[in-house]
Amino acid sequence: MDYLSIKQLSEKWGISKRRIQTLCSTGRIPGAKKVGYSWIIPDDAEKPVDARIKSGKYLKNKKCSEASE
């Protein structure tokens, strides 16, 4: 099995190196392993779905609906 570095994966997926570090440390990339201070990721790993809230609409709507009750 071949492995990629965070830098290589960052170029492949088009996201920042820091974001990939976060995904590895939270276990969102299966097969990622920490070797010393570096992460190695299988080259066939799939990019996880971005679960972060991209806008404040979700939070605003939730607060508005709670206030109206």
Phi, psi and omega in degrees: 000134178266149180238153177244154174275171178297321180297314179297318180291325178299317178291322181293315184270342180076030175233168186289156177297321181296321179296320179294321176301318179295316179298320178294314184291336178266002177079020182277347177248107182297137177088354179289135182229146177263125178240106185067240178259000185248156175256141170241136186234134177303141183291343179262010179294141179266146179291124180289155178291138181283110184265003180285152176284125184269343178218167180276004184302316182300313181291319180295315180296321181295318180292321180293319181289328177289325181289330183280347182281000000 
